[in-house]
Each structure stands twice: as C-alpha cells, then as structure tokens.
Amino acid sequence: MSEPAKSVKVALFGPGTVGTQVVRLLTEHATDLEQRVGAPIEIVGVYVRDTSAPRDAAIDPALLTSDAHTLIEDADLVVELMGGIEPARSYMLESIGAGAAVVTANKALLALHGPELFEAADANNVDFYFEAAVAGAIPIIRPVRESLAGDNVKRILGIVNGTTNYVLDEMTTRLLDYDVAVKQAQDLGYAEADPTADVEGHDAAAKAAILASLAFHQRVHLDDVYCEGISAITVADVAAATESGHVIKLLAIVERTAAGVSARVHPALVPLGHPLAGVHGAFNAVFVEAEAAGELMFYGQGAGGTPTASAVLGDIVSAARHIAQGGRGPRESHYADLPVLPIEASSSRFQLRMTVHDEPGVLAGIAATLAQRGVSIEAVRQKVAGADTGLATIVISTHRAPESDVAKVLDALRASDAVTEIRSVLRIEGE
C-alpha cells in the first residue's frame, strides 16, 4: 500500500481582500486541488503584523503569526500579497534563499526589483510566479511567457487599470465630470481614498514594465516607462472623441520596433470598431499583436478579491505541483539587449484640438506649420465657437508621426498669434 503524499506547506503573507479569498478558496476546494497537485495543500501560517487585530472569519485565528522568519522556514511555498516594496522584497528573498517557491501579485515590486528576484529564484532553483500582478483574473502573464514563447510579440495594448477605465467610461456614457466620476469610483470601492497611483498612470506603468520585459525578452525598468494619467481629461475631450468616432482609454502600450523597444502609458483615442473600445466599467483587456499568432484579445475582471485570488490560486497549483511531483516552471528570459526608447523616439497618430481666431488664412497657416515640420494632416474639422466670439475650434487628425516632430508643431502653434489655446493633444492608437 502506497504511503499518502506529503503535503505542500503554504505560508501566506498579507491576509487582505485578496489574501482572505485565497485562504477561503484553498480551504473550500482542498479536495479538488489535492487531485490537481498530486498532494494536499496545507496552509501552515498567515503572517500579520498584529495577531490581535480583527480578521475575516475565513482565516482560522490559529494560523496567524507575527514571526515571519519561522513561518518561512516551515514553508515549501510562500504567497506574498502584502504589497509595497519593503518588507515584501526582503521576505521574498528570504523565502527563495530558504528554498521555497514564491507566488506574488506585487506589480510595483516586480517593476522595480524583478531582475533581483528572478536571479535569486534561478540561483536557488525554485519557482517564481506572478500571474496576478497584471490584469487581475485575466491570464496574460502565462500566455505571453509560455504560450507565445515560440512567437515574436510585436505590440501589446492594454487596459490594465480598472479604476481609470471606470472613470473614463462614466465620463463617456453618462457625461460625468472627471471629479464626479472619480468620487463615484471611490464610493463603489474601485478607487482608493487617494487615487493618485491609478489616475496618474503609475499602477499601469508598473504593469507595462512587466509586460514589456516578458514580451521582448528584455529587462524594462519602471523608470523606462513614459507615464501620463487621465486627470487632465475633460468632458469636452470625451465629446470630441465621440464626434471623431473614438473613445478615450488609458492604455499601457509596449512595442518592438527596428530601433528598439518602448513602453508607455497615456490616454489614447481608440476607434469605436477596435475590441478595446468596447471594454466598459472596471474591466480590463489586453490586446496582443504577434508575428505568427496574429491578434489576440484577453478580457475580464482586472481587480477584486475573488477574481485576483483566482489568478493567485492558479500560480499556487502550478508551483505546488512542481514541489510535489518534481520539475520547475519557466525561468526569466532576458537575452535581448535592445535599447529601451524614450517617448520622443516613438510615433503615433495624433488628434490636436485647439481654439483659433476665426479669420481667413488661419487654417492654411496651421496646415503650413504642420507641413514644415513633417507632420501630415489626415483630417480637419472646424466648428465656430459663436457668432460674437470671433473664435473657432479646429480638430486636426494627423497621419503617423514621430513624437519629436509633433512636439515641434505644438511649440510653434503655441507661439502663433492665430492660436489662442491648445485644448488637448491625444494620441490615436489601434488603427
């Protein structure tokens, strides 16, 4: 008679919203998970700073401990859901050094210290998984890192922050002002009391750095990602987007060109016919363009305790299976040595919206300003502001042009006597 399989001992750091759901799912689905892993998964402890603080009933108080070091020594697999940089980084490195596999959802830490963690995992021959670090429940890390490992990813466009997508969607569908939409997101729990990390694009930038590193086998640091948020977007911008057949989305864009790789986060005009234009509410979506596979779309809930816990649990099962049955997951692939390009080296189509004096020759002068700097006009729309104002609104859509050339155009337009205000400058993506 064969002996029962030895259990895989799991330690959890950070029993917040996601961590609590991970514990609940591990407990409720223990029998099924044992069959998938080939061994029981045993939660040996949950690290907290204060064991006396109130906790969700899903977590057995007997599991709580404030002794991180002893917990790490007892674990085969450490699940880090604390967030932040320290002490999460130190605990992960300690776990890896002790021979434990690590699962994390910490996108900020990966964007800043990913290479250090990957190298430590390689040196100690343990698994390091992070599916939940980008787009919550959406499986995107594993497809990019494994399913497309034999392909060449050319470009990824991602709506990877549910808060900003919710805000922009409310501004578009209900014509809410930015501040009202943000307050509504906070009331619904989609946005933090301080929404800066979301609305200024920092959260999406961390995810862009991770996606670029995986897609292009190239280490891309958070500092390499151009970041521009949505706080300057107005209802007038949204209305102008609708008139031109677009919707505004905050996109994380990573792409490989002949000159190198780039990663950027900024609001963009997405054509209404593009799959990303139909992503509503707090949902996320990632659109991948690969050489052989073509266009791929991944869509789903990008946040929330249970959806994110699903992604964490998938990583736990993969790592636990390797612990129980042998083997190891994919290692970091960073053989490429391509330059990481600044935003000035990228190119896009643009939509420029400006207020001008409604006088003969103004439009011709603006067109000449663009032409002199190598920026070609694709379309122009003009609307008179009012009979007595002497002003008009001009919306110019350009053909694809380098960022550096468009910057020169904007400098010239701002210095022009004919232009009273540059009201918005938005890139057009997905065409």
C-alpha positions as CSV (number, residue, x, y, z in Angstrom):
1,M,0.0,0.0,0.0
2,S,1.5,3.3,-1.1
3,E,2.1,6.0,1.5
4,P,0.0,9.1,1.4
5,A,1.5,12.0,-0.5
6,K,3.4,14.5,1.6
7,S,1.6,17.8,1.8
8,V,2.8,21.0,0.2
9,K,3.1,23.6,3.0
10,V,2.0,27.1,2.1
11,A,2.6,30.3,4.0
12,L,0.6,33.4,3.3
13,F,1.9,37.0,3.8
14,G,-0.9,39.6,3.7
15,P,-4.4,38.5,4.5
16,G,-6.2,41.5,3.0
17,T,-9.0,41.3,0.5
18,V,-7.2,39.0,-1.9
19,G,-5.3,37.0,0.7
20,T,-8.5,36.2,2.6
21,Q,-10.1,34.9,-0.6
22,V,-7.0,32.8,-1.3
23,V,-7.4,31.2,2.1
24,R,-11.1,30.6,1.5
25,L,-10.6,29.0,-1.9
26,L,-7.7,26.8,-0.7
27,T,-9.9,25.6,2.2
28,E,-13.2,25.1,0.2
29,H,-11.6,23.4,-2.7
30,A,-9.0,21.4,-0.8
31,T,-10.1,18.0,-2.2
32,D,-10.1,19.1,-5.9
33,L,-6.8,21.0,-5.5
34,E,-5.2,17.9,-4.0
35,Q,-6.2,15.9,-7.1
36,R,-4.7,18.6,-9.4
37,V,-1.5,18.9,-7.5
38,G,-1.0,15.3,-6.5
39,A,-0.6,16.2,-2.9
40,P,-2.6,18.0,-0.2
41,I,-2.0,21.8,0.1
42,E,-1.6,22.7,3.8
43,I,-1.7,26.3,5.0
44,V,0.9,26.4,7.7
45,G,0.5,30.0,8.7
46,V,-0.6,33.5,7.8
47,Y,1.8,36.4,8.6
48,V,0.4,39.6,10.1
49,R,2.0,42.4,12.0
50,D,-0.7,42.3,14.7
51,T,-2.3,39.0,15.5
52,S,-4.9,40.6,17.8
53,A,-6.5,42.7,15.0
54,P,-9.9,41.6,13.7
55,R,-9.8,39.3,10.7
56,D,-12.3,37.7,8.3
57,A,-13.9,34.5,9.6
58,A,-12.4,32.7,6.6
59,I,-9.0,32.8,8.3
60,D,-8.5,30.5,11.3
61,P,-7.0,32.6,14.1
62,A,-4.7,29.7,15.0
63,L,-2.9,30.3,11.7
64,L,-2.0,33.9,12.5
65,T,1.6,34.7,13.4
66,S,3.9,37.7,13.6
67,D,7.0,35.6,13.3
68,A,7.8,35.9,9.6
69,H,11.2,34.1,9.8
70,T,9.9,30.9,11.5
71,L,7.0,30.8,9.1
72,I,9.3,31.0,6.1
73,E,11.4,28.1,7.5
74,D,8.3,25.9,7.7
75,A,7.0,26.6,4.2
76,D,7.5,25.0,0.8
77,L,5.7,27.8,-0.9
78,V,5.3,31.4,0.2
79,V,2.4,33.6,-1.2
80,E,3.2,37.3,-0.9
81,L,0.1,39.6,-1.0
82,M,1.3,42.3,1.3
83,G,2.0,44.9,-1.5
84,G,4.6,47.7,-1.3
85,I,8.3,47.3,-1.5
86,E,9.5,46.5,2.0
87,P,9.3,44.3,3.8
88,A,7.8,42.3,0.9
89,R,11.1,42.3,-1.0
90,S,13.1,41.1,1.9
91,Y,10.6,38.3,2.8
92,M,10.5,37.1,-0.8
93,L,14.3,37.0,-1.0
94,E,14.5,35.2,2.4
95,S,11.9,32.7,1.2
96,I,13.8,32.0,-2.1
97,G,17.0,31.6,-0.2
98,A,15.4,29.1,2.1
99,G,14.3,27.0,-0.9
100,A,10.7,28.0,-1.0
101,A,8.8,28.8,-4.2
102,V,7.2,32.2,-4.3
103,V,3.9,33.4,-5.7
104,T,3.2,37.2,-5.7
105,A,0.8,39.8,-7.1
106,N,3.1,42.7,-6.3
107,K,3.4,44.6,-9.6
108,A,5.3,47.6,-8.1
109,L,7.9,45.4,-6.6
110,L,8.4,43.4,-9.8
111,A,8.7,46.6,-11.9
112,L,11.4,47.9,-9.6
113,H,13.2,44.7,-8.4
114,G,12.1,41.9,-10.7
115,P,15.6,41.1,-12.0
116,E,16.9,40.6,-8.5
117,L,14.1,38.3,-7.6
118,F,14.3,36.3,-10.9
119,E,18.1,35.8,-10.4
120,A,17.6,34.7,-6.8
121,A,14.9,32.1,-7.9
122,D,17.3,30.8,-10.7
123,A,20.2,30.6,-8.3
124,N,18.1,28.6,-5.8
125,N,16.2,26.6,-8.4
126,V,12.8,27.5,-7.2
127,D,9.6,28.7,-8.9
128,F,8.6,32.3,-9.0
129,Y,5.1,33.1,-10.3
130,F,3.2,36.4,-10.7
131,E,0.2,36.0,-12.8
132,A,-2.0,38.2,-10.6
133,A,0.5,41.1,-10.9
134,V,-1.0,42.2,-14.3
135,A,-4.8,42.5,-15.1
136,G,-6.1,40.5,-12.1
137,A,-8.0,37.4,-13.1
138,I,-7.1,37.7,-16.8
139,P,-4.5,35.1,-17.7
140,I,-1.9,37.2,-19.6
141,I,1.5,36.5,-17.9
142,R,1.4,32.8,-18.7
143,P,0.3,33.3,-22.4
144,V,3.0,35.9,-23.0
145,R,5.7,34.0,-21.1
146,E,4.8,30.5,-22.2
147,S,2.1,30.2,-25.0
148,L,3.8,32.8,-27.2
149,A,7.4,31.7,-26.3
150,G,7.9,30.5,-29.8
151,D,6.4,33.6,-31.5
152,N,7.6,37.2,-31.8
153,V,5.3,39.6,-30.0
154,K,5.2,42.9,-31.8
155,R,2.9,45.0,-29.7
156,I,0.7,44.9,-26.7
157,L,-2.1,47.4,-26.0
158,G,-3.6,47.0,-22.6
159,I,-6.4,48.5,-20.5
160,V,-4.8,47.3,-17.2
161,N,-6.3,49.6,-14.6
162,G,-10.0,49.2,-13.7
163,T,-10.3,52.4,-11.9
164,T,-9.3,54.6,-14.8
165,N,-11.4,52.6,-17.2
166,Y,-14.4,53.0,-15.0
167,V,-13.9,56.8,-14.7
168,L,-13.4,57.3,-18.4
169,D,-16.4,55.0,-19.2
170,E,-18.6,57.0,-16.9
171,M,-17.4,60.3,-18.5
172,T,-18.2,58.8,-21.9
173,T,-21.5,57.1,-21.3
174,R,-23.0,59.4,-18.7
175,L,-21.1,62.6,-19.5
176,L,-19.9,63.0,-15.9
177,D,-17.2,65.4,-15.0
178,Y,-13.9,63.9,-14.1
179,D,-14.1,64.7,-10.4
180,V,-17.6,63.3,-10.1
181,A,-16.6,60.1,-11.8
182,V,-13.6,59.7,-9.5
183,K,-15.8,60.2,-6.4
184,Q,-18.3,57.7,-7.7
185,A,-15.4,55.2,-8.3
186,Q,-14.3,55.8,-4.7
187,D,-17.8,55.2,-3.3
188,L,-18.1,51.9,-5.2
189,G,-14.7,50.7,-3.9
190,Y,-13.0,50.9,-7.4
191,A,-10.7,53.7,-6.3
192,E,-8.7,54.4,-3.2
193,A,-9.2,57.4,-1.0
194,D,-6.0,58.7,-2.6
195,P,-6.5,57.6,-6.3
196,T,-3.2,59.1,-7.5
197,A,-1.5,55.8,-8.3
198,D,-4.4,54.8,-10.6
199,V,-5.4,58.1,-12.2
200,E,-1.9,59.3,-12.9
201,G,-1.0,56.0,-14.6
202,H,1.6,54.7,-12.1
203,D,-0.2,51.4,-11.5
204,A,-0.5,50.8,-15.3
205,A,3.2,51.8,-15.8
206,A,4.3,49.1,-13.4
207,K,2.3,46.6,-15.4
208,A,3.7,47.9,-18.7
209,A,7.2,47.3,-17.4
210,I,6.4,43.7,-16.6
211,L,4.6,43.1,-19.9
212,A,7.5,44.7,-21.9
213,S,10.1,42.6,-20.1
214,L,8.2,39.4,-20.8
215,A,7.1,40.1,-24.4
216,F,10.5,41.3,-25.6
217,H,12.9,39.1,-23.5
218,Q,14.4,42.4,-22.4
219,R,14.6,43.9,-18.9
220,V,12.5,47.0,-18.8
221,H,12.5,49.0,-15.6
222,L,9.7,51.1,-14.3
223,D,11.8,54.2,-14.9
224,D,11.9,53.3,-18.6
225,V,8.1,53.7,-18.9
226,Y,6.6,57.0,-20.0
227,C,3.7,57.8,-17.8
228,E,0.8,60.2,-18.3
229,G,-2.5,59.9,-16.4
230,I,-6.1,60.9,-17.1
231,S,-6.6,63.8,-14.6
232,A,-6.4,66.4,-17.4
233,I,-9.2,64.7,-19.5
234,T,-12.4,66.7,-19.7
235,V,-16.0,66.1,-20.8
236,A,-15.1,68.3,-23.8
237,D,-12.3,65.9,-24.7
238,V,-14.7,63.0,-24.4
239,A,-17.3,64.7,-26.6
240,A,-14.7,65.5,-29.3
241,A,-13.6,61.8,-29.2
242,T,-17.1,60.7,-29.8
243,E,-17.6,63.1,-32.7
244,S,-14.5,61.7,-34.4
245,G,-15.6,58.1,-33.9
246,H,-13.3,57.3,-30.9
247,V,-13.4,56.6,-27.2
248,I,-10.7,57.6,-24.7
249,K,-8.9,54.8,-22.8
250,L,-5.9,54.8,-20.6
251,L,-3.6,52.4,-22.4
252,A,-0.4,50.6,-21.5
253,I,1.5,50.2,-24.8
254,V,4.6,48.2,-25.2
255,E,6.1,47.6,-28.7
256,R,9.2,46.5,-30.5
257,T,10.4,48.5,-33.5
258,A,13.5,48.3,-35.6
259,A,15.1,50.9,-33.3
260,G,14.4,49.1,-30.0
261,V,11.6,48.6,-27.5
262,S,9.3,51.1,-25.9
263,A,6.8,51.2,-23.0
264,R,4.4,54.0,-22.4
265,V,1.2,54.7,-20.5
266,H,-1.1,57.5,-21.6
267,P,-4.7,58.4,-22.6
268,A,-5.4,57.5,-26.2
269,L,-8.2,57.7,-28.7
270,V,-9.3,54.2,-29.7
271,P,-11.5,53.7,-32.8
272,L,-15.0,52.5,-31.9
273,G,-14.5,49.5,-34.1
274,H,-11.5,48.3,-32.1
275,P,-12.1,45.5,-29.5
276,L,-10.6,47.7,-26.7
277,A,-13.3,50.4,-27.3
278,G,-16.0,48.0,-26.0
279,V,-14.3,47.4,-22.6
280,H,-16.7,49.1,-20.1
281,G,-16.7,49.7,-16.3
282,A,-13.9,48.4,-14.2
283,F,-13.0,45.6,-16.6
284,N,-9.5,45.1,-18.1
285,A,-8.4,43.9,-21.5
286,V,-5.1,43.2,-23.2
287,F,-4.7,43.1,-27.0
288,V,-1.6,41.3,-28.3
289,E,-0.2,41.5,-31.8
290,A,2.2,38.7,-32.6
291,E,4.0,37.8,-35.8
292,A,2.6,34.3,-36.2
293,A,-0.4,34.2,-33.9
294,G,-1.8,37.5,-35.2
295,E,-4.2,39.4,-33.0
296,L,-5.2,38.0,-29.6
297,M,-7.6,39.5,-27.0
298,F,-7.7,38.8,-23.3
299,Y,-10.7,40.2,-21.4
300,G,-12.0,40.0,-17.9
301,Q,-12.1,41.4,-14.4
302,G,-8.9,43.2,-13.5
303,A,-9.4,43.6,-9.8
304,G,-11.4,42.4,-6.8
305,G,-10.7,39.9,-4.2
306,T,-12.1,36.7,-5.7
307,P,-11.0,37.3,-9.4
308,T,-7.5,38.2,-8.3
309,A,-7.4,35.3,-5.9
310,S,-8.2,33.0,-8.9
311,A,-5.0,34.1,-10.6
312,V,-3.0,33.6,-7.4
313,L,-4.5,30.2,-6.9
314,G,-3.5,29.1,-10.4
315,D,0.1,30.0,-9.6
316,I,-0.1,28.1,-6.3
317,V,-1.3,25.0,-8.1
318,S,1.4,25.2,-10.7
319,A,4.2,25.7,-8.1
320,A,2.7,23.1,-5.7
321,R,2.6,20.5,-8.5
322,H,6.3,21.0,-9.2
323,I,7.1,20.7,-5.4
324,A,5.0,17.5,-5.2
325,Q,6.0,15.8,-8.4
326,G,9.2,17.4,-9.5
327,G,10.1,19.9,-12.2
328,R,10.1,23.7,-12.4
329,G,8.3,26.4,-14.2
330,P,9.7,28.8,-16.8
331,R,12.8,30.9,-16.0
332,E,13.3,34.5,-16.8
333,S,14.2,35.1,-20.5
334,H,16.3,38.3,-20.9
335,Y,18.7,37.5,-23.7
336,A,17.8,40.5,-25.8
337,D,20.0,43.6,-25.5
338,L,17.9,46.2,-27.3
339,P,17.8,49.9,-26.5
340,V,14.8,51.0,-24.5
341,L,13.5,54.0,-26.3
342,P,12.3,57.3,-24.8
343,I,8.8,58.6,-25.7
344,E,10.4,61.0,-28.1
345,A,11.5,58.1,-30.3
346,S,8.0,56.6,-30.7
347,S,5.5,57.6,-33.3
348,S,1.7,57.7,-33.3
349,R,-1.3,59.3,-35.0
350,F,-2.4,62.4,-33.1
351,Q,-5.6,64.4,-32.7
352,L,-4.9,68.1,-31.9
353,R,-7.8,70.2,-30.7
354,M,-7.3,74.0,-30.5
355,T,-9.1,77.3,-30.3
356,V,-8.2,79.8,-33.0
357,H,-9.2,83.2,-34.3
358,D,-12.0,82.7,-36.9
359,E,-10.2,84.6,-39.7
360,P,-9.3,83.9,-43.3
361,G,-6.0,82.2,-43.7
362,V,-5.7,80.8,-40.2
363,L,-6.4,77.2,-41.2
364,A,-3.9,77.5,-44.1
365,G,-1.3,78.8,-41.7
366,I,-1.8,76.0,-39.3
367,A,-1.6,73.4,-42.1
368,A,1.7,75.0,-43.2
369,T,3.1,74.8,-39.7
370,L,2.5,71.1,-39.6
371,A,3.8,70.6,-43.1
372,Q,7.0,72.5,-42.4
373,R,7.8,70.1,-39.6
374,G,7.0,66.9,-41.5
375,V,3.6,66.2,-39.9
376,S,0.9,65.2,-42.4
377,I,-2.8,66.0,-41.9
378,E,-5.3,63.2,-42.3
379,A,-8.5,65.1,-41.5
380,V,-9.7,68.5,-40.2
381,R,-12.9,69.5,-38.5
382,Q,-13.8,73.1,-37.7
383,K,-16.6,74.5,-35.5
384,V,-17.3,78.2,-35.0
385,A,-17.5,78.9,-31.2
386,G,-20.1,81.6,-31.6
387,A,-21.1,84.5,-33.8
388,D,-19.9,87.1,-31.4
389,T,-16.7,85.4,-30.2
390,G,-14.6,85.6,-33.3
391,L,-13.2,82.2,-32.3
392,A,-13.4,78.7,-33.7
393,T,-12.4,75.2,-32.7
394,I,-10.2,73.2,-35.0
395,V,-9.6,69.5,-34.6
396,I,-6.8,68.1,-36.7
397,S,-6.1,64.3,-37.0
398,T,-2.6,63.5,-38.3
399,H,-1.1,60.6,-40.0
400,R,1.5,58.7,-38.0
401,A,4.3,61.0,-37.0
402,P,7.3,60.9,-34.6
403,E,6.6,62.4,-31.1
404,S,9.6,64.7,-31.6
405,D,8.1,66.3,-34.7
406,V,4.7,66.7,-33.1
407,A,6.4,68.4,-30.1
408,K,7.9,71.0,-32.5
409,V,4.5,71.5,-34.1
410,L,2.9,72.2,-30.7
411,D,5.7,74.7,-29.8
412,A,5.1,76.6,-33.0
413,L,1.3,76.6,-32.6
414,R,1.5,77.9,-29.0
415,A,3.7,80.7,-30.3
416,S,1.3,81.6,-33.1
417,D,-0.9,84.6,-32.8
418,A,-3.7,82.7,-34.6
419,V,-4.0,80.0,-31.9
420,T,-5.5,81.1,-28.6
421,E,-5.3,77.8,-26.8
422,I,-4.2,74.2,-27.4
423,R,-7.1,72.4,-25.7
424,S,-6.0,68.8,-26.0
425,V,-3.4,66.6,-27.6
426,L,-4.3,62.9,-27.7
427,R,-2.6,60.0,-29.5
428,I,-4.7,57.7,-31.7
429,E,-4.0,54.0,-31.1
430,G,-5.4,50.8,-32.6
431,E,-5.7,51.9,-36.2
